[in-house]
């Protein structure tokens, strides 16, 4: 078997598994995959926190952390050490068991989602037939963890944060699922590996056939990313944390390593959601241009992941936090109608391929994009509060 | 339209991000212990004693007249004049202490000093381990050369130098008209019985 850069990790795993007796091989294979995911994404978490702090700093006209190590590169190590040696405080009136289980439940449900993501060619840990469904099912369990944390802490701020968190997570789960439904419809499969494979060929021989290059794919991608930001409690949808109003929401009563676990869970959730967005819309591990096909598939996946991470950091550096009612309005009055329309447009796109339209592909594109743009403008206008300038009856303005 | 504000904001943060690598206006941080802002010329915080020449002990302009000690509102100055063997007061301070934990930087000592002997320093990194004794500055720590004064407050120092030179010229003309005007050396001046330069009050 020849070892290529593309299949480097797959070959490595096969070689290691081959050293073990037959009956132990499935277990070894599982352990290898799990430890690889834990190591890779744990490391990515460290890198992401550093990049985030540095990037945010630059956006706010200052240097980020630059004291620990060269250019502050060892900052995550210092952060980790600090978290580890901090005292682990459990409030006296807290429900000790649930308080202890909440961060574990969050991390476990988030980590399970990685089981179905294809990180590279032949590199999906588990190719489930209902991969998308599995992803959302385990992703839905994070709500439970957030509420466990808020309830068990026996603190008003925690409970408020948890209530906000649950309201937000449930609201945004709907557009998240429906926006990915369009892809499932078009591909005709819930398997993430099949969805990636459907995007592996090239338009006109050079441009990758990613779903994001279609009208419904582009809109679906933006809607998905918006909902994913809310799902992973990222700014501007970070009201469950809301450090300026409810300190840290459900994480108020957590300190030390448990707090770090919550933090880790949130970042891993963001990576998982980004990974799903890459798989569904950005062509997964496929190269976006045919002349870049020589780059290993896993490098494409992680390159795209870093790009989405940069977008998340950029958004966090730009947008202020939404109010609770704005958040709900946005989810139910804007995202949900847009995602529903997007499904219909996906159907239109599918059938318009067979029609003989004047102008060919261009007309098909415009035909599908026009209703989406119109709906965007109209719904966006409806979202405005329509507050007129105040008039004073009895006083001079 | 929905989203235009978001795009505007995104453009601004992107300009901040890229600008921070080449545009100093978008990254204004001065990394303090390593780099410092140059102090403005009018920066002042605590007084120091000016000495002429190289010897901080002999060159002190201070004649221990105690005016500043008496005028100091928080009374942070403590002076003991030097005495010779017979117990006669010499115009030179034996002790000159300023407690900068008490000093309020009012500059009244500067205004009342007839000898331009006490001036304001710009040194601001003064945190010490000892709360009392380390903040009580003695004559040795307070004495700084006229060159240093010229360096931290050039305009003001030039003014003072000119005034002192003028006074010196007047005085030498009065005592020995034939003697040429030399460099303003206060060593002989402070120990000579001749009258000190006229009190110079800044306008």
Boltz contact constraints between the chains, C-beta under 6 A:
constraints:
  - contact:
      token1: [A, 58]
      token2: [B, 17]
      max_distance: 6.0
  - contact:
      token1: [A, 58]
      token2: [B, 20]
      max_distance: 6.0
  - contact:
      token1: [A, 59]
      token2: [B, 13]
      max_distance: 6.0
  - contact:
      token1: [A, 59]
      token2: [B, 16]
      max_distance: 6.0
  - contact:
      token1: [A, 59]
      token2: [B, 17]
      max_distance: 6.0
  - contact:
      token1: [A, 61]
      token2: [B, 16]
      max_distance: 6.0
  - contact:
      token1: [A, 61]
      token2: [B, 26]
      max_distance: 6.0
  - contact:
      token1: [A, 61]
      token2: [B, 27]
      max_distance: 6.0
  - contact:
      token1: [A, 62]
      token2: [B, 29]
      max_distance: 6.0
  - contact:
      token1: [A, 63]
      token2: [B, 29]
      max_distance: 6.0
  - contact:
      token1: [A, 317]
      token2: [B, 13]
      max_distance: 6.0
  - contact:
      token1: [A, 318]
      token2: [B, 9]
      max_distance: 6.0
  - contact:
      token1: [A, 318]
      token2: [B, 10]
      max_distance: 6.0
  - contact:
      token1: [A, 318]
      token2: [B, 13]
      max_distance: 6.0
  - contact:
      token1: [A, 380]
      token2: [B, 1]
      max_distance: 6.0
  - contact:
      token1: [A, 380]
      token2: [B, 2]
      max_distance: 6.0
